[in-house]
Amino acid sequence: MFNVQLSFTNATIFQFSSSFMVQHHLQLAAASSHGWLRATPSDGHSETSVDKRWDSLAFNPVKTDYIYVMKSCKDGSFSNGGLRHYGNIEISPSAAVLNYGQGIIENLKAYKNKNGSIILFRVEENGLRMRVGADRMCMPAPTIEQFVEAVTSTVSANERWIPPSNKGFLHVRPLLMGNGPVLSLTPAPEFIFLIYVTPVRNYFEGGLKPINVVVENDIHRATLGGVGNIKAIGNYAGIMKAQAKAKANGFSDVLYLDSIHNRYLEEVSTANVFFVKDNTISTPVLGGTILPGITRKSIIEIAHSQGFKGISVV
């Protein structure tokens, strides 16, 4: 076992205590006819019910304490965001996200360190990726600063839902959605930026173990000129059939091929892939069909910073 000092270009690893965040960054709010009302993270919630859940965590949404909501202005900027108690949001039946899939998502994790501090990794990279995806989908997006502030505030407000370091992590899900009303195929007149969080167990129970994946020959995850290189919400429903078939046959996931030659490896269902052969590490090149994963970028940077000469992008 060894320790590696990580150094990334234009990136930060957030490590903070909840008390610091509550004092300096937290904007807790509840919706009312008078606007945003101040609230506290412990309003009407019991710690006991949370502590008993860690051993039974799965990959299912859990109703936590707070969500973050912010709407776009007429000029496309975002403002007046804040935290609300967890609950449903109002959306038009003719919303662009419901009728035409005008929406994108992000995913990141919050961990609790053994000393009790909270760790977030490269949040600004998720904010940048959302902005790139939003541009492709004709959507405005929060600034990177707004994105980082919203994530850290939401995580801090839901700090009691972050599992201990050996039990799991807090899954953070930012969404950007086109709200209505629209009928023709046109960008939405209003956009909602929302963040919810849920505690989940560790992906790899008992440490890293090999998994079995099946190569898919008929269904393709993305095509050139499409939106495979951003986190468009429609990217995921189209591969559910292949994934369900794979799991029914005893496989853990699906490895997709390129849609032109049907022979070059691209991604699994929700992650980039690396291949190790002899002393060479390879990963598919970003050519418009592959998501520019933040973990992918980090692995490449770590390998180069450690003087590893074998890594190649194919």
Secondary structure, 3 states (H helix, E strand, C coil): CCCCCCCCCCCCEEEECHHHHHHHCCCECEEECCEEECCCCCCCCCHHHHHCCHHHCCCCCCCCCEEEEEEECCCCCEEEEEEEECCCCCCCCCCHHHHCCCEEECCEEEEECCCCCEEEECHHHHHHHHHHHHHHCCCCCCCHHHHHHHHHHHHHHCHHHCCCCCCCEEEEEEEEEEECCCCCCCCCCEEEEEEEEEEECCCCCCCCCCCCEEEECCCCCCCCCCCCCCCECHHHHCCHHHHHHHHHCCCCEEEEECCCCCCCEEEECCECCCEEECCEEEECCCCCCCCCCHHHHHHHHHHHHCCCCCCEEC
